[in-house]
């Protein structure tokens, strides 16, 4: 079937900006907890361990509800279910402003995780309904840019709210931050409901011929994959390759949540003010955005997936080690920037592996399982970092922990790449 990049471009222009704004709202709600800690912990008397546990327990609700949420998405349609997710978690994020003790903090965080469950795998599954495999590296990477952008935008925004709204109407700045930054998710819920379509077959922005070409192309690709190896939902949940992808996702989430939640406190230890900390914290995430785009596009161009995923994790491990053993603030920030950039480069190409292996409802279930198990890294990572910091009085041990986690993740990717070598080998090699 002849390629029609013009159709892919039209679909991307219509769909990706909405998905990116949704994901930006999601990660804005994820990273703001790290900035809230700069003043909230002192106001509420939270220890590093209590904060780390509360930040991580979000993923308990997330993990428990992830798989049923994504199966419901496949049943009722992505548009309706993603809209529901956005509205409910935006409201709960805003309600975090009214916690008063560690137990109340834990309860709101669990409920927030349950509300957000299914969002990210739902987005990945939704993109597989629109974009053929050959284009997914650049689409996933473009979509994932919302993660660092949320931090680049959210870091100075959070700093401004923390300082500028302190004492307004008798509330703390961190309370205003949760309320203000929870609203974009609610707004995007309505945007998704009214402006997204469930599939190319109902896309009014494509003409009849374009809809037919895209629908036929995706159907042919799905049929070819299912002829080679058909997955039921049950089989997808126990396949060793899927389980290995779960381990890889744990490493990814440990890295992303580790830097998202603890980055402000990593940097604040250098003696900077809250506003200075928020501005410096934006630097690593800016580089993270650049590497996402570069690695995703280059991976599509070459067709190579393994080194484009494992290599950035190895770079990330080196960055965290540099930060751990740095003797100056500048070198520490450079190390953190390398660590964040490496995670950014790896994160979009990871999701090419399950979307290559699985199709249909099995893809929805398998991607949900991978993201669900991976999300346990969001609990263990922040909790371990908080415990290490309380035990050692510093962040060196925590950074070493992140470096080891990234190296183990890279090794797991090399193993998965060897097992799936016939599926992900570049086309030029397949016909060699």
C-alpha positions in Angstrom: 0.0 0.0 0.0 1.4 3.4 -1.0 2.4 5.7 1.7 0.2 8.9 2.3 2.2 11.1 4.7 -0.2 13.9 3.9 -3.0 12.0 5.6 -0.8 11.1 8.6 0.1 14.8 8.8 -3.5 15.9 8.8 -4.4 13.4 11.5 -1.4 14.4 13.6 -2.2 18.1 13.3 -5.8 17.5 14.5 -5.1 15.0 17.2 -1.7 15.5 18.7 -2.1 19.0 20.0 -5.2 18.0 22.0 -3.5 14.8 23.4 -0.4 16.8 24.3 -2.4 19.5 26.2 -4.2 16.7 28.1 -0.9 15.0 29.0 0.6 18.4 29.9 -2.3 18.9 32.3 -1.7 15.4 33.7 2.0 15.9 34.3 1.4 19.4 35.7 -0.7 17.7 38.4 2.1 15.2 38.9 5.0 17.5 39.2 3.3 20.2 41.3 3.5 18.0 44.3 7.3 18.3 44.2 7.1 22.1 44.2 4.4 22.2 46.9 6.8 20.3 49.1 9.1 23.3 49.2 6.6 25.0 51.6 3.8 22.5 52.3 6.1 20.1 54.2 7.0 22.8 56.7 3.5 24.2 57.0 2.0 20.7 57.7 5.0 19.2 59.5 5.7 16.5 57.0 9.0 14.6 57.2 10.8 13.5 54.0 9.5 9.9 54.6 5.9 11.1 55.1 6.0 13.2 52.0 7.7 10.5 49.9 5.2 7.9 51.0 2.3 10.3 50.2 3.7 11.2 46.8 4.2 7.5 46.0 0.9 6.2 47.3 -0.8 7.9 44.4 0.3 5.0 42.4 -1.5 2.5 44.6 -4.8 3.8 43.5 -3.4 4.1 40.0 -2.2 0.5 39.8 -5.4 -1.0 41.3 -7.7 0.7 38.8 -5.5 0.8 35.7 -6.4 -2.5 34.0 -10.2 -2.2 34.5 -10.1 1.4 33.4 -8.4 0.6 30.1 -10.8 -2.3 29.4 -13.6 0.1 30.0 -12.0 2.6 27.6 -11.9 -0.1 24.9 -15.6 -0.9 25.6 -17.1 2.6 25.7 -14.7 4.5 23.4 -11.6 6.5 24.1 -13.1 9.9 23.7 -15.8 9.5 26.5 -13.5 7.6 28.9 -10.5 9.9 28.6 -12.8 12.9 29.1 -14.2 11.3 32.3 -10.6 10.7 33.6 -9.6 14.3 33.0 -12.5 15.9 34.8 -12.4 13.6 37.9 -8.7 13.8 38.4 -8.6 17.6 37.9 -11.2 18.0 40.6 -9.3 15.7 43.0 -6.0 17.4 42.3 -7.6 20.8 43.3 -8.9 19.2 46.5 -5.3 18.4 47.5 -5.2 22.0 48.6 -7.3 21.1 51.7 -5.2 18.3 53.2 -4.3 19.0 56.8 -2.4 15.9 58.0 -0.4 12.9 56.6 -3.4 10.6 56.6 -5.6 13.1 54.7 -2.7 13.6 52.3 -2.5 9.8 51.7 -6.3 9.5 51.1 -6.4 12.3 48.5 -3.4 10.9 46.7 -4.8 7.4 46.5 -8.1 8.8 45.1 -6.2 10.9 42.7 -4.3 7.9 41.4 -7.6 5.9 41.0 -9.1 8.8 39.0 -6.1 9.1 36.7 -5.8 5.3 36.1 -6.0 4.4 32.5 -5.1 7.8 31.1 -1.6 7.2 29.8 -2.2 3.7 28.4 -5.5 4.9 27.0 -3.6 7.7 25.1 -1.1 5.2 23.7 -3.9 2.8 22.7 -5.8 5.7 21.1 -2.8 6.6 19.0 -2.5 3.0 17.7 -6.0 3.4 16.4 -4.8 6.4 14.2 -1.2 6.0 13.3 0.5 3.0 11.5 3.5 1.4 13.1 6.1 3.2 10.9 5.0 6.6 12.3 4.6 5.7 16.0 8.1 6.6 17.1 7.7 10.3 16.1 4.1 10.4 17.3 4.8 8.9 20.7 7.9 11.2 21.1 5.9 14.3 20.1 3.1 13.3 22.5 5.6 12.6 25.3 7.2 16.1 24.9 4.2 17.2 27.1 6.0 15.6 30.1 9.1 17.9 30.1 7.0 20.8 28.9 4.8 20.4 31.9 7.9 20.9 34.1 9.4 23.7 32.0 6.1 25.6 32.2 5.1 24.3 35.6 8.3 25.0 37.4 8.3 28.8 37.1 4.5 28.9 37.3 4.5 26.9 40.5 7.2 29.2 41.9 5.2 32.3 41.1 2.1 30.9 42.6 3.9 29.7 45.8 5.3 33.1 46.4 2.7 35.4 44.8 -0.4 33.8 46.3 1.0 33.2 49.8 -1.6 34.6 52.3 -4.2 35.5 49.7 -7.6 35.0 51.3 -5.9 33.4 54.3 -4.5 30.4 52.3 -0.9 29.3 51.6 0.6 29.5 48.2 0.8 25.7 47.8 -3.0 25.6 48.3 -3.6 28.0 45.5 -1.2 26.1 43.3 -3.2 22.9 43.6 -6.5 24.7 42.9 -5.2 26.7 39.9 -3.2 23.8 38.3 -6.0 21.3 38.7 -8.3 23.3 36.4 -6.6 22.7 33.0 -7.4 18.9 33.4 -11.1 19.7 33.8 -11.1 22.1 30.8 -9.3 19.5 28.6 -11.9 16.9 29.6 -14.6 18.9 27.8 -12.2 19.6 24.9 -11.7 15.9 24.4 -15.4 15.1 24.6 -16.4 17.6 22.0 -13.4 17.6 19.6 -11.8 14.2 19.4 -13.1 11.3 17.3 -13.1 7.6 18.3 -11.5 6.4 15.1 -10.5 7.4 11.5 -13.8 6.0 10.3 -15.6 8.9 12.0 -13.0 11.6 11.2 -14.8 14.6 9.6 -11.5 16.4 9.0 -10.6 13.7 6.5 -12.4 13.2 3.2 -13.9 9.8 2.3 -10.9 8.6 0.3 -8.5 9.6 3.1 -10.6 7.9 5.7 -10.7 4.8 3.6 -6.9 4.8 3.1 -6.1 5.2 6.7 -8.7 2.7 7.9 -7.5 0.1 5.3 -3.9 0.7 6.2 -4.4 0.1 9.9 -6.7 -2.9 9.3 -4.1 -4.5 7.0 -1.3 -3.9 9.5 -3.4 -5.4 12.3 -4.4 -8.4 10.2 -0.8 -9.1 9.2 0.3 -9.0 12.9 -2.6 -11.2 14.0 -1.8 -13.8 11.3 1.7 -14.1 12.6 0.6 -14.3 16.3 -2.8 -13.7 17.7 -3.3 -12.6 21.3 -6.3 -12.9 23.5 -6.6 -10.6 26.5 -5.7 -13.5 28.8 -2.6 -14.5 26.8 -1.4 -10.9 26.6 -1.5 -10.6 30.4 0.8 -13.6 30.9 3.1 -13.5 27.9 6.8 -13.4 29.1 7.6 -10.6 26.7 4.8 -8.5 28.2 6.0 -9.3 31.7 9.5 -8.2 30.7 8.0 -4.9 29.3 6.4 -4.5 32.8 9.8 -4.6 34.4 11.1 -2.0 31.9 8.2 0.2 32.7 9.0 0.0 36.4 12.4 1.4 35.6 11.0 4.1 33.4 8.5 5.3 36.1 11.1 5.2 38.8 13.2 7.5 36.7 10.4 9.9 35.7 8.8 10.2 39.1 12.2 10.4 40.8 13.2 13.5 38.9 9.6 15.0 38.7 8.9 14.7 42.4 12.3 15.2 44.0 14.1 17.5 41.5 13.0 20.7 43.3 14.4 19.4 46.6 17.6 18.1 44.9 18.2 21.6 43.6 17.0 23.6 46.7 19.8 22.0 48.7 22.2 24.2 46.8 20.9 27.2 48.8 18.7 28.7 46.2 15.4 30.5 46.9 12.1 29.0 45.9 11.8 31.0 42.8 15.4 30.4 41.8 14.9 26.7 42.4 11.8 26.6 40.1 13.7 28.3 37.3 16.8 26.1 37.5 14.6 23.0 37.7 13.2 23.8 34.3 16.6 23.3 32.7 16.8 19.5 32.8 13.2 19.2 31.6 14.0 21.5 28.6 16.8 19.1 27.5 14.4 16.2 28.2 12.0 17.6 25.6 14.7 18.0 23.0 16.0 14.4 23.4 12.5 13.0 23.1 12.0 14.5 19.7 15.5 13.8 18.4 15.6 10.1 19.5 12.0 9.4 18.4 12.5 10.8 15.0 15.8 9.2 14.5 14.4 5.8 15.6 11.7 6.0 13.0 14.2 7.1 10.3 16.5 4.2 10.9 13.9 1.6 12.1 16.2 0.7 15.0 14.5 0.4 18.4 16.7 -1.3 20.9 19.7 1.0 21.1 17.4 4.0 20.8 15.7 2.9 24.0 18.5 1.2 26.0 21.2 3.7 25.1 19.5 6.7 26.6 18.9 4.8 29.9 22.7 4.1 30.1 23.3 7.8 29.5 20.8 8.7 32.2 22.6 6.3 34.7 25.9 8.2 34.0 24.2 11.5 34.6 22.8 10.5 38.0 26.2 9.2 39.0 27.8 12.6 38.0 25.2 14.4 40.1 25.7 12.0 43.1 29.4 12.6 43.2 29.5 16.3 42.1 31.3 18.8 44.3 29.6 21.9 42.9 26.1 23.0 42.2 26.8 23.6 38.5 28.1 20.0 38.0 25.2 18.7 40.0 22.7 20.4 37.7 24.6 19.1 34.7 24.4 15.6 36.0 20.7 15.9 36.7 20.2 17.4 33.2 22.0 14.4 31.6 19.9 12.0 33.7 16.6 13.7 32.7 17.6 13.9 29.0 18.4 10.2 29.0 15.0 9.3 30.4 13.4 11.6 27.9 15.2 10.0 25.0 14.1 6.5 26.0 10.5 7.1 27.1 8.7 7.3 23.7 10.4 4.4 22.0 9.6 2.0 24.9 5.9 2.0 23.9 6.7 0.8 20.4 7.5 -2.6 21.7 4.0 -3.5 23.1 2.2 -1.7 20.2 4.2 -3.9 17.8 3.5 -7.1 19.6 -0.2 -6.6 20.5 -3.3 -5.6 18.6 -7.0 -4.8 19.4 -8.4 -5.3 22.9 -5.3 -7.4 23.8 -3.3 -4.2 23.1 -5.5 -2.2 25.4 -5.2 -4.8 28.2 -1.5 -5.4 27.6 -0.5 -1.8 27.5 -2.7 -1.2 30.6 -0.9 -4.1 32.5 2.5 -2.8 31.5 1.7 0.8 32.6 0.0 -0.5 35.7 2.9 -2.7 36.9 5.3 0.0 35.8 3.4 2.5 37.9 4.5 0.6 41.1 7.8 2.2 40.4 6.1 5.5 41.1 5.4 4.2 44.6 8.7 2.5 45.4 10.9 5.2 43.7 9.7 8.3 45.7 9.3 6.2 48.9 12.9 4.7 48.7 14.3 8.1 47.9 12.5 9.7 50.9 13.7 6.9 53.2 17.3 7.1 51.9 17.3 10.9 52.4 16.0 10.6 56.0 18.5 7.9 56.8 21.6 9.5 55.2 20.7 13.2 55.5 21.5 13.8 51.8 20.6 12.9 48.2 23.8 11.0 47.2 22.4 7.6 48.0 19.1 8.5 46.2 20.9 9.5 43.1 23.0 6.3 43.1 19.7 4.3 43.5 18.3 6.1 40.4 21.5 5.3 38.4 21.4 1.6 39.2 17.7 1.5 38.3 18.3 3.1 34.9 21.2 0.6 34.2 19.1 -2.4 35.1 16.3 -1.1 32.8 18.8 -0.8 29.9 19.8 -4.4 30.4 16.2 -5.5 30.4 15.7 -3.7 27.1 18.6 -5.5 25.5 17.1 -8.8 26.5 13.7 -7.9 25.2 15.3 -6.7 21.9 17.0 -10.0 21.5 13.7 -11.9 22.1 11.7 -9.7 19.7 14.5 -9.2 17.1 12.4 -10.5 14.2 9.6 -8.1 14.9 11.6 -4.9 15.5 14.5 -5.4 13.1 14.8 -2.5 10.6 13.2 -3.3 7.2 16.5 -2.9 5.4 17.9 -5.8 7.5 14.8 -7.9 7.1 15.2 -8.0 3.3 18.9 -8.2 3.4 
